[in-house]
Amino acid sequence: MCKDFEMVFAESNPGSIILDVENLTKIVRGTHRVALSDVTLKVEAGQVLGLVGDNRTSRATLFRLILGLQTPDSGSLRIFGQDCVSKSPQLNNRIGFLPENIELKKNISAIQYLRLIAGLSGIQEEVAATRIAKYSEMLHFGDYLGTSIRKLSKSGRRCLVFIGSLIHDPELLLLEEPVKDLSLVMRKAVRRLIADFAAKGNTVIISSDDLLFLEQVTGDLAIFAEGHVAFQGSLVSIKDTRDIPTLSVSFSGSADKFENELRIEANRGILSYRFATDTCDIYFDPEMFLSERLRLLLAIIENSEIVLLDMRPSAADLGDAVDGIVDKFRETRVSKLVGLQQAVEQRALDYSEADLN
């Protein structure tokens, strides 16, 4: 279990650092809201990193800083070894970006749009044509290249912009909700494309709330909480921080009666539960002894009149693990702030007593 949730864990393969963020802070313009607070993050070549957490603003702000659309208020952000403030404009040609919200209003065909993007990136026509064909085939978009952008569906527009983000062969790819509005077939195609892209040594950073997708394509996650990076590490290490005993129960009988009994006993040590057909994953209070958990569970089974078929520890759910890290980080911050406030008050009291003497 992670003991200090303000520590950032980096667990990636050795390689050159593509993105190096140190003590970065950014306040949203026109407000007093802190989007990023003392963020430290390192991303290496060939790494696929997922960004998750309690606030999309933090992740979106990080992407804007990487793209040079904003500048930090304090701290540093280096891309390919160059500071983001003083980097050359040509550096953005090494970055590809797929935004979550796509607004394309030009009345041109998809192929005209891609040729325009290629031209702006300085890509030769022959090279552009090869890459357009390659990525269109991978994303099953070839039949729509002649279609007007205005006539494309939401998923079609996302695929189009995705291809546009790859056409200049970037070394760093930033993706916001890349499989939003996509079918299962298209999600699979995107997974394969990301895997192929990273296999070449390129780097991918994905901001998404789709944890199932991230679990399929990433090896590491950075979890944001209140503008901070609460945790960065491998999926395995993230799940290990969820120190909540979980049992998977297979049964036959009435799931409704079983759930009713679970609901009744929820305040006695069951934190949550999740049904899936004839199994149920039950999350217990970690303060309970094993004997207490088993006694409570057997009483529930007896009262609900189900037949127990199997019972075993279940793997931690990624969503629960992420929520646990965010909650723990908040609790740690609150306790530190309370301790700091008490120390200030005690110091003021000491000063006042000294004055009286």
N, C-alpha and C positions, 0 to 999 in steps of 0.2 A: 504494500500500500504506500502511496505517496505521503510522506510525512510533512513536507513543506510545500504547500500548493502555490507559493509565489516563486518557486524555483522552476526554471525551464529545463526540461529534459530533451536532449537532442540524441536521437538514436538513428543514424542514417549511415549509409555506406560511405567510406572515405572518398573524397573527390573534391573538386574545386568548388568554392562557395559562389553561388550565383547571386543569391540575395542575402545581404548581411544587415540586419536591423539591430541597432543598439540604443536602448533607453529612449525610444521614440515616443514623443507626445504630440498629439494634434487635437486642437479645440475646434469645434465646428464654428465656422465663421458666422458672426452675428448673434451667437448664443454663448452661454457659459458651459455648454455641454462638451464633455471630454470624449472624443471618439476613440482615441488611442492614448493610453497612459503608461509610460515607462515600458514600452514593448520591446522585448529582445527576441529575435527570431533569426535562425539561419537555415537556408535552403541550399542543398548541394545539387550539382549537375546530375541529371538522370533521376532525380527524386520526384515522386508524385505525392504532393502534400495536400491534404484536405483542410479547409478552414471551416470550423463550426463554432457554435456558441450561442449566447443569449441575445446577441445584437448584430443585425446585419450591417448597421452603420459602421461598426469597427472594421469589418472585413472590406466593405466598399471603399472606405477611406484609405485603407492600406493599398488597395489596387490603384486608386487615384494618385497616391503618392508615388507608387512604382512607375506609373505612366507619365509622371511629371505634370499632372493637372493640378496638383496642390504641392505645397512645400511644408516640411515639418515645423512645428513651433519650437521644439527642442529635440535633442538626440540626433542620430545619424541614420541614413539609409543608403547603402551602397549596392549598386547593381552592376554585375560584371566587373567589380572592383572600382567603379567610378561613383563618386558622390552624386546623389539624385539632383541636388541643387545645381551643381556645376557641370553635369554630364552634357555631352554633345547631343544635339537633336538627332543625329544619325543613330544613336543608341536605341531609339525606339523601334528602328527597323529590325532589331533583334528580339522584339517582343510582339506576341500575338495576343489579342484580347477579344473575348466573347462576352458581351454584357448580358445581364438578365433580361432587361427590358429593351426590346428591339423595335425601333421605329424607322421604317423604310417607306418613304412616300413618293420617291421618284417613279415616274411611269416609264421604266426601262425594263428590259428583260434581265433574267438572272445572269446570263452569260455576259451581257453588257456591263452589269454591275461588277462582276469578277474581273473583267478586263480592265475596268476603271481602277479598281483596287490594285491590280498588278502594275498598272502604269504609274500610279502614285508611289508605289514602292520601288520603282525602278527595275522591275523584273522584265526580262526580254520576253517577247511574245511567244517564242517557241517553248521556253521554260515554263511560262505561265500556262500555256495550253496543256502541257504534260501534267502539271500539278493539278489543274482544274479537273482534268479527266480522272486522275488518280483518286482525288478526294471525293469527287462526285460519285464514282463507283463505290467507294468504301461506305458512303452515307446514303447510297441508293437514291441519288439526286439527279442522275443523268437525264431522266425523262422530263425534268422540269427546267433545264437550262434555258430553253426558249420561251418559258412562261414569264409573263409580266410580273414584277414584284408584287404589285397590288393584288394580283389574283392568287398569290401563294397563301397557303394556310399558315397558322402560327408555327407549326413544326417545320414547314418548308422554309420559312424565313429564318428560323433558327439554324437550320442546316446550311442555308446560303451564307449567313454571316460566319458560321463556323468555318466553312471552306475559305472565306475571305480572310479569316484570322490565320490561316495556315499557308496561304499562297506564297508568302515571302519567306517560307521556311524558317520561322523564328526559333531561337534557342530557348526562350522562356515563353510559356503559354499560360495566360491567365483566363480562367473560365468561371463565369457566374451562372449557376444553375444550368449546366450544359444539357441536361436531359429533360428540362421542363417542356411539357406538352408533347413529348416524343412517345411513340409506341414502343412496345417491348422489343420489336425487331430493331428499331432505331437505337434504343438504349444499348442493345448488344453491339451494334455497329460502332457506337461512340466508345464503348469500353475497349473494343479491339483497336480503334484508332489511337486512343490514349496510350494503350500498351505499346503499340508500334512506335509511337512518337517518343516515348520515354526510353525504349530499347535502343534508340540511336544516341542516347546520352543527353537528350534534351530534357528540360525541366517543366513540370506542370504543377500549377497551384490552382486548386478548385475550391471555390466558395459555394457551399450548398447546405441546405437543410435536409437533403435526401440522404439519410445515413445509410440506407441499404445500398444505394449506388456508390457512395464513398467507400463502404466496406468492400465492394467488389473491385475498385480500381486503385485505391490508395494503400500505401504501406504505413503511412504516418498521418497523424492529425495534429493540428494546433487548435486548442480550445480557448475561445475568448470568453471572458467574464468581466462585465463592467469596464470594458476598454482595455483590460489587461490580458496577457496570454497566461491563462491559469495553468496550462499544461501543454507540452509538446512531446510527442513520442510515438512509438509504434502502436498499432491497434491492440496488440497483445498486452503491452504495458498499461494502456489506458483502461482496458477491461479489468486488469489486476487491481486498479485503484478502487474499484467498486467493492468495498468490503462488506457485502451484504449476503449472508448465506441464502442460497437459492436451491429449492428442491423441485424437480420435475416429477409430477405424479400422473401415471397412466391409470385409467379406471374405466369401468363399465357401469351404467346406471344413469340416473337423472343428473345432467349437468346443472340444471336449474336449482335443484335441491342442494347440490354441492356448493354452488356459488352463493346461495342464500346463507348457508352456514359459515362460509368464508367471510361474508359481509358482516355477520353477527359478531364473529370473533376478531374482526380486523383491529379493534382497539386493544387486543390482548397480546400483540406481538407480530401480527402479519401486516407488513407495510403495503404490499400490493400483490396482485395476482393477474395472470393472463391465461386465458383459455385458447386452445387450438385443437379443435375436433375433440378427441377423447383423451387429451392430456391437459395439464394445468401447471404452469410455472408459478411457484409461490415464493415471495420474497419476505424473509423473516427479519425481525429486529436483531442486529448483530450482538446486542447485549444479552440475548437469551442463550441459555445453555442448550446443548444438543438434546439432552433429555427433555427439556421443557418444550422444544420445538416438536419433537416426536410425540410427546404426550398430547399436545394441543392438536396436532394434525390427526392423530388416531381418533380423538374425540369428535373432530369434525367429520371424519369419514364415517364413524358409527352413527352419528346423528343424521347424516344425509343419506344413509343406507346405500351408498355406492359400494362397488366391489373394487378393492385395490388390486391392480394388476402388476404395477411396477413402481418403484420410487428410487430416484437417483439424483445426485447433484446435477444441476443444469448449467450450461455455459452462460456467462454474463451477457446480457443484452447491451449492445453498443449505446443505444439511446439512454438506457438507465445509467450506464457508466459515465456518459457525458454529463447527464443531469446531476449525477452524484459529485462529479468534479466541480461543476459550477456552484452547486449548493455549498460544498465544503469550502471553496474559495471565498464565497460570500461570508460564511460563518467565521472564517479565519480573519478576514478584514474587519468585520464588525467587532470581534473580540479584541483585535489590536487597537481599533479606534477607541473602544470603551476603556481599555487599559491606559491609552495615551491620555484620554480625558481625565481619568482618575488621577494619573500622575501629575497633570497640570493643576488640578484642584488641590491635591495634597501639597504641591510646591507653594501654591498661593496661601494655603493655610499655614504652612511653616513660616512663610515670610511675615504673615500677619501676627503670629505668635511672637516672632522675634521682635517685631515693632513694639508689642505690648511690654516686652521685657526691657 
